[in-house]
Amino acid sequence: MPRVTLRYFAILRDQAGCSSEELDTACASPAELYAKLADTRGFTLRADQCRVAVNGEFAPMSTTLKEGDEVVFIPPVAGG
């Protein structure tokens, strides 16, 4: 079971209650991981409303997760 580092920003950070965490997961992709986190952390955004970066680069939600990956879920943000 790979161990990944998760980083959260904006609303996802608020809903997760932390800005980062390490997690052992059986999820094969960021899409599966987000679905699990949405259930356990109460995320209100759908996965298709977020982007994901794996190891510092934007990636498809179908990317295969590996041991040591850093996964960042990026919600839509507004600025002025």
C-alpha positions as CSV (number, residue, x, y, z in Angstrom):
1,M,0.0,0.0,0.0
2,P,1.7,3.2,-1.1
3,R,2.2,6.1,1.3
4,V,1.5,9.5,-0.3
5,T,1.8,13.1,1.0
6,L,-1.4,15.1,0.5
7,R,-1.5,18.9,0.4
8,Y,-4.7,20.9,0.6
9,F,-5.5,24.5,-0.3
10,A,-8.4,27.0,0.3
11,I,-11.7,25.3,0.9
12,L,-10.2,21.8,0.9
13,R,-7.8,22.8,3.6
14,D,-10.6,24.1,5.7
15,Q,-12.7,21.0,5.2
16,A,-9.8,18.6,5.8
17,G,-8.8,20.5,9.0
18,C,-5.1,20.5,7.9
19,S,-2.9,21.7,5.2
20,S,-1.0,18.5,4.6
21,E,-0.9,14.9,5.8
22,E,0.7,11.5,4.9
23,L,-1.6,8.7,4.1
24,D,-1.3,5.0,3.4
25,T,-3.8,4.3,0.6
26,A,-4.9,1.4,-1.5
27,C,-6.3,3.9,-4.0
28,A,-4.8,3.5,-7.5
29,S,-5.4,7.1,-8.7
30,P,-6.0,10.6,-7.6
31,A,-9.7,10.2,-8.7
32,E,-10.1,7.2,-6.3
33,L,-8.3,9.0,-3.6
34,Y,-10.4,12.1,-3.9
35,A,-13.6,10.1,-3.8
36,K,-12.4,8.4,-0.5
37,L,-11.4,11.7,0.9
38,A,-14.7,13.3,0.0
39,D,-16.4,10.7,2.1
40,T,-14.0,10.8,5.1
41,R,-13.3,14.6,5.1
42,G,-16.6,15.9,3.9
43,F,-15.3,17.7,0.8
44,T,-18.2,19.5,-0.8
45,L,-16.6,20.0,-4.3
46,R,-16.9,17.3,-6.9
47,A,-13.7,15.9,-8.3
48,D,-14.3,17.4,-11.7
49,Q,-14.2,20.9,-10.0
50,C,-10.6,20.4,-8.9
51,R,-7.3,19.9,-10.6
52,V,-4.6,17.6,-9.3
53,A,-0.9,17.9,-9.3
54,V,1.3,14.9,-8.7
55,N,4.9,15.6,-7.7
56,G,4.7,19.3,-8.7
57,E,3.1,18.8,-12.1
58,F,-0.5,19.0,-13.2
59,A,-1.7,15.4,-14.0
60,P,-4.9,13.6,-15.1
61,M,-7.1,12.3,-12.2
62,S,-6.4,8.8,-13.7
63,T,-2.6,9.0,-13.0
64,T,-1.3,5.9,-11.2
65,L,-0.2,6.7,-7.7
66,K,3.2,5.4,-6.4
67,E,5.0,5.2,-3.1
68,G,6.2,8.7,-2.0
69,D,4.1,10.7,-4.4
70,E,3.0,14.2,-3.4
71,V,-0.6,14.8,-4.4
72,V,-2.1,18.3,-4.3
73,F,-5.8,18.8,-4.9
74,I,-6.4,22.3,-6.2
75,P,-9.9,23.8,-5.9
76,P,-11.1,26.6,-8.1
77,V,-10.0,29.9,-6.7
78,A,-11.2,33.5,-7.3
79,G,-9.1,36.6,-7.0
80,G,-9.4,40.2,-7.4
